Amino acid sequence: MFKFCLSVFFLISLEATSQDSLQYAAKDTTKPIVNIFKPTNSSLPYDKKKVKLVAYTQAIAYATNFASLYSFWYKDYPKSSFHFFDDNGEYLQVDKVSHMYGAYLGGKMSMQMWKWAGVSKKKYVWIGGMTGLAYMTAIEVMDGFSDHWGFSYGDYIANVTGTAFLVGQELLWDEQRIQIKYGTHYETYSDPGLERFAVRINGKDRTDRIFKNYNPQTYWLSANLKSFFKKSNIPSWLNIAVGYGAENIIGAYHTDVIDVNGVETDADAIYPRYRQWYLAPDIDLTKIKTKSKLLKTALFILNSFKFPTPSLELSQGKVKWNWIHF
């Protein structure tokens, strides 16, 4: 199931509260106001008040997000005793990549906040990085008590992978040279039968369709070229991204059926599912120079999403050109 959207909400909630911290710092004229999202390779001076603020902020954000998650996802499904569930073959593993992204994104946000609080590198890397994993693991536990799902070891492995990708780069390079990004768009189907089935699975609400429909989703590994070739004349903002997605994912497995003109039919017989691989340029928005702290914060958040550019697509043994791709 697609749960990373709650991590995005987690990121935005923390960012909103962080603005209060900037205002708090402004009251002390002996200390400079520092944007918590400003890239830095060294910790800021330790500040006990900031540490407490970060801890309270993340605790409140966790509580808020889990309440929203329950309302958004779990409340309409029956509960059960804790159990495991093997969903590794579902959705051509697009959902597993979404878990990697969720753990990576939540950990990156938390890591930046602890860095702003002035804790040592060892602490902000491990405490911050593991926050994303803890958040996603808690979601898996909630799945374990849901009759409709269960604790998925495949999801958990994906969560660990996303966290390791974040922490490993920070320990090795003191920066995220390769970022996990996400892109999607709202999609409807021209086939009436397929559209009815999509509504039954994902709902009519536009937000539900965007976050629950795997077909328009793409997950990217976006590498900053200047970070690897520091003495080159490559623009500091230029990235190259490799993406993964899938098409015709009507249900979790190929055995799902769809009502076409009143006839129950194997969905894959009409819409065979397939994987998609992409290559595209990207922009690291955090490399754009600006003196505005608000704009820097906005660029940091937006940088979690793939910048829309043309792309090359490899799928079904053919290479295609897409004029615009998120």
C-alpha positions in Angstrom: 0.0 0.0 0.0 1.1 3.5 -0.7 2.0 5.2 2.7 4.8 7.5 1.8 2.4 10.4 1.4 2.1 10.6 5.2 5.9 11.0 5.3 5.5 14.0 2.9 2.9 15.4 5.4 5.3 14.7 8.2 7.9 16.7 6.3 5.6 19.7 5.8 4.4 19.6 9.4 7.9 19.7 10.7 8.8 22.5 8.4 5.9 24.6 9.5 6.9 24.2 13.1 10.5 25.0 12.3 9.4 28.5 11.3 8.5 29.1 15.0 12.1 28.1 15.8 13.4 30.8 13.5 11.2 33.4 15.2 12.3 32.2 18.6 16.0 32.6 17.6 15.3 36.1 16.3 14.5 37.2 19.9 18.1 36.6 20.8 20.1 39.3 19.0 23.4 37.8 20.0 22.9 34.7 17.9 22.5 34.6 14.1 19.3 33.3 12.6 20.2 30.1 10.7 18.0 28.3 8.2 17.8 24.7 9.4 17.8 23.6 5.7 21.0 25.3 4.7 23.5 22.7 3.6 26.5 22.5 5.9 29.2 20.0 6.6 29.7 21.0 10.2 27.4 21.1 13.2 26.2 24.4 14.5 26.9 25.3 18.2 24.9 23.0 20.5 21.8 24.7 21.8 19.8 22.9 24.5 16.6 25.0 23.8 16.8 24.0 20.1 17.2 20.4 21.0 14.1 20.4 23.2 12.2 22.3 20.4 13.2 19.7 17.9 12.2 16.8 20.2 8.8 18.4 21.0 8.2 19.3 17.3 8.8 15.8 16.1 6.7 14.2 18.9 3.8 16.5 17.9 4.3 15.8 14.2 4.3 12.1 14.9 1.1 12.2 16.8 -0.6 14.4 14.2 0.5 12.2 11.4 -0.6 9.0 12.9 -4.0 10.5 13.7 -4.3 11.6 10.1 -3.1 8.2 8.8 -5.7 6.4 10.8 -8.4 8.6 9.4 -7.1 8.5 5.9 -6.3 4.8 5.6 -7.3 2.5 8.5 -10.6 3.5 10.0 -12.8 1.9 7.4 -11.1 -1.5 7.7 -11.6 -4.2 10.4 -8.9 -4.9 13.0 -7.3 -8.2 13.8 -4.6 -9.8 16.0 -1.1 -9.1 14.9 0.0 -11.1 11.9 2.4 -11.0 9.0 1.6 -10.7 5.3 3.7 -11.5 2.2 3.0 -8.8 -0.4 6.4 -8.9 -2.2 4.8 -9.8 -5.5 2.3 -6.9 -5.6 2.2 -3.9 -7.9 5.5 -4.9 -9.7 7.3 -3.7 -6.5 6.4 0.0 -7.1 5.0 0.0 -3.5 8.4 -1.2 -2.2 10.2 1.7 -3.8 7.6 4.0 -2.3 8.6 2.7 1.2 12.3 3.4 0.4 11.3 6.9 -0.5 9.2 7.4 2.7 12.0 6.3 5.0 14.5 8.3 3.2 12.4 11.5 3.2 11.3 11.3 6.8 14.9 10.6 7.9 16.4 13.4 5.9 14.0 16.0 7.4 14.6 14.8 10.9 18.4 14.8 10.3 18.4 18.4 9.2 16.5 19.5 12.2 18.9 17.8 14.6 21.8 19.3 12.7 20.2 22.7 13.2 20.0 22.1 16.9 23.8 21.7 17.0 24.1 18.1 18.0 27.2 16.2 16.9 27.4 14.6 13.5 27.2 11.1 15.0 24.0 12.0 16.8 22.2 13.9 14.0 23.1 11.3 11.4 21.9 8.3 13.5 19.1 9.8 15.5 17.8 11.8 12.6 18.3 9.0 10.0 16.6 6.4 12.2 13.6 8.6 12.7 12.3 7.9 9.3 12.8 4.1 9.8 11.0 4.3 13.2 8.1 6.2 11.6 7.7 3.7 8.8 8.1 0.7 11.1 5.3 2.0 13.3 3.1 2.1 10.2 4.0 -1.5 9.5 2.9 -2.4 13.0 -0.4 -0.8 12.4 -0.7 -2.9 9.2 0.0 -5.9 11.4 -3.1 -5.3 13.4 -5.3 -4.6 10.3 -7.3 -7.5 8.9 -7.0 -6.1 5.4 -3.1 -6.1 5.4 -0.4 -7.4 7.8 3.2 -6.7 8.8 5.2 -7.0 5.6 8.9 -8.0 5.9 9.3 -6.8 2.3 8.1 -3.3 3.2 10.4 -3.3 6.3 13.4 -4.3 4.2 12.5 -1.4 1.8 12.3 0.9 4.8 15.7 -0.2 6.0 17.2 0.3 2.5 15.9 3.9 2.3 17.4 4.7 5.7 20.7 3.1 4.8 20.9 5.0 1.6 20.4 8.3 3.6 22.7 7.5 6.5 25.4 5.9 4.3 25.8 9.0 2.1 25.9 11.4 5.1 28.7 9.3 6.7 30.6 8.9 3.5 30.2 12.4 1.9 28.6 14.7 4.5 25.9 15.4 1.9 23.3 13.6 -0.2 24.9 13.4 -3.6 22.2 11.0 -4.8 18.7 11.8 -3.7 15.5 9.7 -3.9 12.8 11.8 -5.5 9.1 11.3 -6.5 6.8 12.4 -9.2 3.2 11.7 -10.1 0.1 13.3 -11.7 -3.7 12.8 -11.7 -4.8 10.1 -14.2 -8.1 8.9 -15.5 -8.9 6.1 -18.0 -10.8 6.4 -21.3 -12.1 2.9 -21.0 -15.3 3.1 -18.9 -14.8 -0.4 -17.4 -11.3 0.4 -16.3 -12.3 3.8 -14.9 -15.1 2.1 -12.8 -12.6 -0.4 -11.5 -10.1 2.4 -10.7 -12.7 4.3 -8.8 -13.6 1.2 -6.8 -10.0 0.6 -5.9 -8.7 4.2 -5.4 -11.8 6.2 -4.8 -13.3 9.2 -6.6 -11.5 11.8 -4.6 -8.7 13.5 -6.6 -6.2 13.3 -3.7 -6.9 9.6 -3.2 -6.4 8.9 -6.9 -3.1 10.8 -6.9 -1.6 9.0 -3.9 -3.2 5.5 -4.3 -2.8 5.0 -8.0 0.6 3.5 -8.8 0.4 3.9 -12.6 1.4 7.6 -12.8 4.0 7.4 -10.1 7.7 7.5 -10.8 10.5 7.1 -8.3 13.9 8.6 -9.1 17.6 8.4 -8.1 18.8 11.9 -8.9 22.6 12.4 -8.8 24.2 15.8 -8.6 27.0 15.8 -11.2 29.0 18.7 -9.6 29.2 16.7 -6.3 31.1 14.0 -8.1 33.2 16.3 -10.3 33.9 19.2 -8.0 36.6 20.8 -10.2 34.5 20.7 -13.4 32.5 23.6 -14.9 29.2 21.6 -14.6 26.4 23.8 -13.2 26.0 23.1 -9.5 22.2 22.6 -9.9 22.4 20.0 -12.7 21.4 16.4 -11.9 20.9 13.3 -13.9 18.1 11.0 -12.8 17.2 7.4 -13.3 13.5 6.5 -12.7 11.3 3.5 -12.2 7.6 3.0 -12.6 5.0 0.6 -14.0 1.9 0.7 -16.2 -1.5 -1.1 -16.2 -1.3 -1.9 -12.5 -5.0 -2.6 -12.2 -4.7 -4.5 -8.9 -2.1 -6.1 -6.6 -1.7 -9.2 -8.8 -2.4 -10.2 -12.4 -5.3 -12.3 -11.2 -7.5 -9.2 -10.6 -10.5 -8.9 -12.8 -12.3 -5.9 -14.2 -15.8 -5.4 -15.3 -15.7 -4.7 -19.1 -19.1 -4.2 -20.7 -20.7 -6.4 -17.9 -18.3 -9.3 -18.4 -15.8 -10.4 -15.8 -12.4 -10.5 -17.5 -8.8 -11.0 -16.5 -7.5 -7.4 -16.5 -4.0 -8.4 -17.7 -5.6 -10.1 -20.8 -6.7 -6.6 -21.9 -4.1 -4.4 -20.1 -0.9 -6.3 -19.7 1.2 -4.7 -16.9 4.8 -3.8 -17.6 7.8 -2.0 -16.0 9.1 1.3 -17.1 12.7 2.7 -16.8 13.5 6.3 -17.3 16.5 8.6 -17.9 16.1 12.3 -17.5 17.8 15.6 -16.5 16.8 17.0 -13.1 17.5 20.2 -11.1 18.8 20.2 -7.5 16.7 23.1 -6.2 18.8 23.5 -3.1 21.7 24.6 -5.2 19.9 27.7 -6.4 21.4 30.7 -4.6 19.0 33.0 -2.8 19.2 35.2 0.3 15.6 34.5 1.2 15.3 32.0 4.1 11.7 31.3 3.2 12.6 30.5 -0.4 15.4 28.3 0.7 13.0 26.3 2.9 10.5 26.1 0.0 13.2 24.9 -2.4 14.3 22.2 0.1 10.7 20.8 0.3 10.2 21.0 -3.4 13.5 19.2 -4.0 11.9 16.0 -2.7 10.0 15.9 -6.0 11.3 15.4 -9.5 11.5 18.6 -11.5 9.4 18.2 -14.7 11.7 17.6 -17.7 11.6 15.5 -20.8 12.7 11.8 -20.4 13.7 8.7 -22.2 11.6 5.7 -21.4 12.6 2.0 -21.8 9.6 -0.3 -21.6 8.2 -3.3 -23.4 11.6 -3.6 -25.2 11.2 -0.2 -26.8 12.6 3.3 -26.2 10.1 6.2 -26.1 10.4 9.9 -25.7 8.3 11.8 -23.2 8.1 15.6 -23.6 7.3 16.2 -19.9 7.8 13.9 -17.0 7.5 14.5 -13.3 
